[in-house]
Amino acid sequence: MTIKEIQQKVDEWIKAYGVRYFNELTNMALLTEEVGEVARIIARRYGEQLAKPTEEPANLADEMADVLFVLVCIANQTGVDLEQAFAKNLEKKINRDGDRHKNNPKLA
């Protein structure tokens, strides 16, 4: 599925099941919440924190998909073509950082 198709699918879902998009500020708060859920999983699975004994095992892929869903909602309601924006952003990174990381002795 392309990013453009993802944006279309989210828009179709909102129209069919979500009634309407939450406003941008609400979606920003929801995005922050979802990123926090991903951070919690990463901290416990790959970091030094332990899960609480009563905590259910978390699904990292599902939480990442939640982040993507809310990010796409924000893009849709603000008129951002994420596919185009990502292509431009990647080109910027190539031009700016083409050799930077290769020449970083900390990454050798």
Phi and psi in degrees as a GROMACS rama.xvg file:
@    title "Ramachandran Plot"
@    xaxis  label "Phi"
@    yaxis  label "Psi"
@TYPE xy
-77.6036  165.897  THR-2
-63.3231  -39.2214  ILE-3
-60.2236  -42.0369  LYS-4
-65.4305  -37.2965  GLU-5
-61.7637  -45.0944  ILE-6
-60.6633  -39.7785  GLN-7
-66.553  -43.6166  GLN-8
-61.5727  -42.8336  LYS-9
-62.9685  -43.6148  VAL-10
-62.0953  -42.0254  ASP-11
-62.1033  -41.2596  GLU-12
-63.9429  -44.84  TRP-13
-58.6283  -45.6594  ILE-14
-67.7468  -32.9233  LYS-15
-85.4288  -36.5744  ALA-16
-125.312  -24.5712  TYR-17
-94.391  -2.26612  GLY-18
70.6526  -59.5782  VAL-19
-160.819  167.949  ARG-20
-69.0847  141.68  TYR-21
-64.8286  158.581  PHE-22
-67.2614  165.882  ASN-23
-58.8165  -39.7817  GLU-24
-67.5147  -40.062  LEU-25
-63.5456  -44.5474  THR-26
-64.745  -34.1079  ASN-27
-64.4874  -41.6763  MET-28
-64.0164  -41.2377  ALA-29
-65.1513  -39.0589  LEU-30
-61.3148  -44.0035  LEU-31
-61.2702  -42.2391  THR-32
-61.9081  -45.042  GLU-33
-66.7268  -39.7565  GLU-34
-63.1954  -37.4238  VAL-35
-61.9975  -36.6872  GLY-36
-67.0294  -38.7195  GLU-37
-64.0098  -43.3425  VAL-38
-60.9698  -40.2595  ALA-39
-60.4506  -44.9796  ARG-40
-63.4238  -47.1434  ILE-41
-61.2197  -43.2229  ILE-42
-61.93  -36.7173  ALA-43
-84.2542  -36.5171  ARG-44
-82.8574  -39.7962  ARG-45
-116.144  -14.4338  TYR-46
-98.2798  -157.96  GLY-47
-97.7817  -2.90223  GLU-48
-81.6096  150.699  GLN-49
-105.805  146.217  LEU-50
-69.198  149.408  ALA-51
-67.5704  148.458  LYS-52
-58.1282  -26.7926  PRO-53
-90.7684  -4.45627  THR-54
-73.7159  133.604  GLU-55
-71.2485  146.419  GLU-56
-60.3231  133.718  PRO-57
-96.5434  150.954  ALA-58
-102.356  100.679  ASN-59
-59.6471  -44.4923  LEU-60
-60.1796  -42.6154  ALA-61
-64.457  -41.2803  ASP-62
-67.8267  -37.6046  GLU-63
-63.9275  -38.8276  MET-64
-64.194  -36.6847  ALA-65
-61.1668  -42.0534  ASP-66
-60.1777  -47.5777  VAL-67
-61.2471  -43.0556  LEU-68
-58.4389  -49.3536  PHE-69
-68.3407  -38.8648  VAL-70
-60.7723  -41.2604  LEU-71
-65.6602  -38.3716  VAL-72
-57.4382  -46.7553  CYS-73
-63.3012  -42.2025  ILE-74
-62.2746  -45.5917  ALA-75
-60.8611  -45.3409  ASN-76
-77.7662  -14.4564  GLN-77
-106.461  4.46998  THR-78
76.9026  24.7425  GLY-79
-92.8447  126.322  VAL-80
-86.3576  100.921  ASP-81
-64.1079  -32.5602  LEU-82
-63.6581  -47.2925  GLU-83
-66.8489  -42.7449  GLN-84
-63.2895  -40.5651  ALA-85
-66.0776  -42.4886  PHE-86
-60.0122  -44.384  ALA-87
-65.1813  -40.4327  LYS-88
-65.8877  -41.3687  ASN-89
-64.453  -41.5498  LEU-90
-60.9478  -41.7407  GLU-91
-59.404  -44.2699  LYS-92
-65.5869  -38.2104  LYS-93
-62.975  -46.7758  ILE-94
-67.4178  -39.2435  ASN-95
-80.305  -39.2051  ARG-96
-117.819  18.763  ASP-97
-50.3732  -41.3731  GLY-98
-114.502  -10.5486  ASP-99
-54.8177  -48.1626  ARG-100
-77.0322  -32.5793  HIS-101
-62.6066  -32.6402  LYS-102
-94.5624  9.5912  ASN-103
-88.3269  110.148  ASN-104
-63.7465  -20.3645  PRO-105
-70.7825  -19.857  LYS-106
-98.4529  -2.4553  LEU-107
